[in-house]
Amino acid sequence: MKDERVGFRPVRREQLFQELVHDSYKSSRKLREPTRCPECGAVYHKGRWTWGKATSEAHEEKCPACHRIHDQFPAGYVILKGGFLREHHDEILQLVKNHEAKEKAEHPLERIMKIEDAEDGVLVTTTDTHLARDIAEALHNAYKGDLDYHYNKQDMLLRATWSRSQ
């Protein structure tokens, strides 16, 4: 529908929005296809990292997950605490590892970096905030208890704490 008013010119309002979230591990440019990660073997194809075979002509570049692991800079922390954890330590850690294996099979960038026993519980670090949240939710769904999240948007960092006393 046209505006019939004489001399009318629509006002064009353009704004540049500053990026709300900046992930320094996400590539700022589009990678050549196919690109293969020399560390884990993930393949960048059609704009995303997947598991698959790369051709012999594939370019090589570290994937974001391998960069994080190399830099020892996790995106997610899952803190596990409580008496229930002490009693069911191996069973709970098996659930964590199984959940990571399931997620990693579909999403190569979602990995556990480290599982460390601490004096008051266990610390699980991940390469992705989604995996940290999913692990915490899987523990909460399986064993109930208390679950708390702290998400820092600027740093793209999630800290999830799961605890159960008994």
N, C-alpha and C positions, 0 to 999 in steps of 0.2 A: 504494500500500500504506500503510495507516494504522498508526500506532504505538498499540497498545492499552493502554499503561501509564497508570495513573491519575495525574493531575496532571502528566503529561509535556507540556512546552512546548518546541518546537524553538527552539534559540538562533539568532537571526538576526544574522549578522555582515556588516555593510556597511562597506566601506572606500572612501574617496575617494582615488583615485590622482591624483597630480599628472601633468599632461601632460608626457610625455617630450620631445616635440619641439614647439617653438612656432615657427611660421612667421608672422612679422608681415605678410607679403604675402598670406597666405591670409585671405579674408574671415571675420570672426568671426560674421557673421550670414548668413542665407540671403538672396540677392539676389532682387529681384522678377523675375518672368519675363514676357516676355523682357527681358534687359538687353543693351545693345550697347556695346562699347568704342569711344569716339569716336576713338581713336588708330589702332587696327589693324583695326577692324570685326568682331572676334570677337564671337560671340553666346553669352550665358549662357542655357542652356536645359536643363531637366530635371536641374539640379544640376551641370552642367559647362560649360566653355567649349568651343565648337565653331566651325567656320567655317560660315557660312550667312547667309541674309538675315533681317533683323529687320523687324518690322512698323513702320509709322510711329509707332505708340504706344509703342514700346520705350523703356525707361528708359536713361539713359546713365551709365556708370561705367567707369573705367579697369580693365582686366584686370590681374592680378598681374604678368604679363610686362611690360606697358607701365609699370607702377609701378617695377619693378626697373630698366628701361632709363632712365626719367626720373631716378631716384635714383642711377644709376650704381653699383648694388649687386648684383654678380653672385652667383649661387648656385653656379656651377661655373667652375673654372679648368682649362684643359687646356694644359700646357706641352709644347712640342715642341722637341726638341734633337737635335744630332748632325750628323755629316758627311753622312749620308744625306739629312737634311733639306735641307742646303745644295745638294746635287746635284739633288734632286727637289722643290724648294720649290713650284713652281707645281702640279705633279701632286698633291702631298700636300694643298695647300690646296683644290684642286678636289674631292678626296675629302671633305674636311671640309664644304665648302659643299653638296655633293650629299647628304651624310648629313643635314645640317640641313634641307634642302628636303624630303626624304622624311619626316622626323619631324614637321616643322612642318605638313605637309599634313594629318596626322591629329590632331596635338596642338598647338593654337595657342599654348600657353604655353611650348613648347619652342623657344627661339630663340637664335641667336648674337647677342650684344650687340656684340662687337668682336673683330677679328683684328688684332693688333699685332705688327710685327716688332721684335724686341729684339736686342741684340748677340750673345746666346748662343742665340737660337732664335726661336720664335714663341709668343705668348700668345693663346689663344682664351678669351673669357669668354662664359658662357651664362646664361640666365635660369632654368635648371633643372638640378638635380644629375644627373638621368637622362640628359639630352642630353650633358652633359660625359662621363659614364661611357661612353655609347654611342659617342661620337666617338673616345675613347681606345681602346675595344675594336675599333672598325672599323679604326683605324690599325694596331693590333697584329695583327689578323687578316690585313690586306692586306700589310703590310711586315715583320711580326715585330718584333724589337727588344725593348727592355725597357719594362715598364709597371708603374707604381707608383701606388697610391691612398692618399690621406689624407682621411678623412671626419670632419668635426667635427659630431657630432649636435646639440649645443646651438645652433650657429649655422646649421644646415642648409646646410653648405658642403662641397663636394668639390673637392679638388685632385688632378688626375691628371697624371702626368708620363710622356710617351712619349719614348723616345730610341733612336737606332740610330746606331752609329758609322760603319759602312759597309755 
